[in-house]
Structure formats: C-alpha cells, structure tokens
Amino acid sequence: MPRRLTLTFDNGPWPGATDKLLDFLAARDLKATFFVVGRQLEDPVARGLVERAHAEGHWIGNHTMTHGTPLGREDGPARYAEEIGAAQDAIGALAHPRKFFRPNGGGAMGQHLLCPEAVDYLKRNDFTVVTWTSAPGDWKPPHTHWTEGAFEALERDDWTVLVLHDRFIAPQLDVLARFCDRVEALGIEVVQDFPARCLPIENGQAHDIAEEISAIA
C-alpha cells in the first residue's frame, strides 16, 4: 500500500488567504479538511469562503470558537461548552456529518489539549476528535521551512496527517506547489480521510490511543 498524506488547514477562514488556497486546491484537484474557528464565521465574507470550501468537496471541522487558551489548561472547565458547542452552532449545516473537532494546542500533543469535562462533552455529543502526525510549523518565521518537517513525517509514517494554516500558506503557494510536486513524484497518495490513530474519539466513542495523547481518551 502506498504511503498516504491527509492535508488539513487550521484557524481560518481568512479572506484574501483561504480563497487563494481554495483556488490552488481546485487547480490540483486536491481535497482537504478545514478546521475553522467559529468567531471567524461572524464575517459574512469569511463564512462565504467556508461555504465555497464545503461546496467544492472539502470537509469542515470545528477548531473551537476563539482559538484561545487550550481547553486542558486550568480555565478549560469553565469554557469547554462555549468553545466547542458555540463553534459547532456557528458552523451549522456546513459541518461534516462525523462532527470533526480538533483541539488547539500549539501543534503539540499532551494533556493541555482537553480537560476531562471537554472530553465528556465530546463523547456525549458524538464528536469525532481529529489529531495529527505532523505540525511542521508553517507559522514560524521564515515560514517556508515547514516542508523539511513535513517530509521527515512522510518518511517516518505510512500515513501522515499534516497541519498547515490558510493564513501562512496562502502567501507561499509556490512552496506548497513544489511540496505537492515532490509528494506526487514520491508516489504518496493524497487522501481526505484520517487514520484511526488520529481519531482518539470517533462518533463519541473513545479508542485506544498513544500515550502522548492519553489525556483525551
């Protein structure tokens, strides 16, 4: 079986960025998942971009309402319902039927991602939690070095779930194009689904997961 790559984009939508990224993905006939921040959808132009992404076959997931302090921090128990539930309400009918939710946490796995109250909420409301295998830091200056970490992950894993960000990738679509060219040359299949190891909670049911993300089992 060929190695696989799943593309995900977090923290949008961003007018002037997400639209350019959608143009790129359409030209390449690539499908991705956009994990959107609920507050961003209050802008009608931004919401229109998510509507476009949904119409073009991309999956839409929940990335909290405000992208604030991770929900595993001390104040998480006071915020979890608003951050998860309000964002899901904002996404509305654009949400994927599997109710994808990705916690925010600076690209790192660990107990800071979700508090026990948030875990219980996600289970009770039949969410599917989506993690990742590579967050190579496209948000870090000079921004273009993320490809090195991404290819390390592609070499290491049989199925890589890559975290990138609309806002930082849009200004460097030439870099993304070269990345995609090399992925194709290496025979890596770009798919839209997720491996089981990146779904610690699926449709409200907890799975066995790696030690580093045991806090969200």
N, C-alpha and C positions, 0 to 999 in steps of 0.2 A: 504494500500500500504506500502511495507517495506521501511525503510529508505534507502537512496542511497548515494553512495560515488563515486566521479569522481577524478581520480588520474591525476595530471599534474606535469610535471617536467620542470624547467626553467633553462636558462643560458648555456645550452650545445650547441653542443656536446663536450664531453671531452674524448679523447682516454684514455683507462685504467679505466674509470668510466662508461661511457654510455654503453659500451659493456657488462660490468658485470651486469648493471641494466637490459639491454635487455635480458640477459640470465635468470635473475630472473623472469622477467615478462613472458617470454615464458614458463618457467617451471610451473608457476602458472596459465597460460592461462588467463592473465590479459591484458587488452588494456588500453592505456593511451594516453595523448596528450603531445608532447614535444614542448615547446615554445623555439625556438632556436635563438641564437644570430648570425646575419649574418656574422660578421667577423670571427667567429669560423669556418665557412664553407670554408674559404680560405685554410685550411689544408685539403688535399685530404683524409687523414685517417679519420679525423673528419667528413667530408662530407659522406664518406662511411658508417659511423655509422647512419647518418640520412637516407641514402638510405636503409639501413637494417631495421631501425625502420619503415619506410614507407612500405616496402615490407612485414613486419610482421603484418601490420594492425593498427599500431599506427598512430595517426593524428599528423600532423606537423603544428605548428603555428609560427608566427613572433613575436620575442621579442626584436625588434629594431636591428640596425646594430652594435652598440657598447656597449649597456647597460651602457651608460654614465649618465649624469645628467638627471633626469626625464624631460619629454617634457613639463610639466607645469611650469617649472622654467623660469626665465627671458630670458634665451637664447633659449628657446624652439622654438619660431617662426622662428629663423634662421636655425634650424636643423631638423625640423619635416619631410620634404620631404626626406632628405637623410636617416634619421634614419628608417623611415617606408618603403619608396619606394625602397631604395637600398637593404634593408634586404629581401624584397619580391622578388626582382630580383635574389638575391643570392639563395634563396630557390627554385625558379623556379617551375618546374613540381612536386616537392615533396610537395608543399603546398596543404592543404586541399581546396576543391572547395569553401568552405564558407569563405576563406581568413581570418582565425583567426589571430587576433593581440592582444597581451597582453602588455600593457604599464608596464614599470619598475618603481618601487617607494618604494623599501624597505619593501614591504609587507603591506603597509598602504594605505587605500583609502583616496582620497581627491583631492583637486584642483591642487596639484603638479603633478598629473599623466599626464595630457594632456592640452596643450594650445588650445584656440579656433581655431587657424589655423590648428592644427593637427586634431581636431575633424572634421572640414570641409573637410580636405583631406581624412579622413577615410570614411566619408559619400559619397563624390564624387566618390571614387574608390571602393565602395561596400564592404568595410571590415566589418567583424564581430568582435567586441571588446569583449574579454573574461576576466572577472574579477575573483573573488574567494570569498569564505566564510571563509577560514582558511589558514593563512600562519604562521604555528606554530614555525618557527624559527629554522629549521634544520641547518642553517648557524651559529648559535650562540653556542659557547662552553658551555657545553661539547658535543653539537650536538645531543645527544641521548634523550634529554628531550622533543623533539618536540611531542612525542606521547601523552603527557599529554594534550597539547593544542588541538591536533587533536581529541582526544576522547571527550574533552569538546565540540568541534564543532559538533561532531557526535551526542552527547546527545542533543544539543540545536536545531539543524536544521534537517528538514526532508530530505534535500539534501545538502551534503557538497561537495564543490569543493576545494580540498586540493592542496596547492602549496608546492612542495618539489624540490630539486635540485640534478641533477645527481651527481655532484662532491662531495656533502656531504653525500648523501645516499649510494653510492656505497661502502664506507668502513664499513658500518654498515648494511649490508643486513640481518644479523641475527636479528637486531632490526625491520627492515621492515617486516621480516618473522613473527615475533611474533605479530606485529601490524596487519598484514593481517589475521593471525590465529584468533585473537580476533574479528576482523571485521566479519569474517565468522561465528564465534560462536554466535555473537550477531544478526545474520540474516540480516546484512546490505548488500544490493546488490551493487556490484561494476559495474558501467556503464561508458560508454565513452562519453556520451553527456553532455550538460550543462543545468541547469535550466534557465528559462527566466530572472530571477533577476540578473544573472551573464552575461547577454548579453545586455548591455545598448545601443549598436548599433549592429544591425543584418542585414547583407547584405545591408549596407548603410543606413538603416532606424533606427532612434532613437526611443527607447522605454521609457516609464515612468520608472524611477529608483529611488532608495532610495536617501534620502537627502545627505548622506555622499559621494555619487559619482555623484552628480548633475552636477559637472563641466564637465563631459564628455557626457552629454545628447545632 
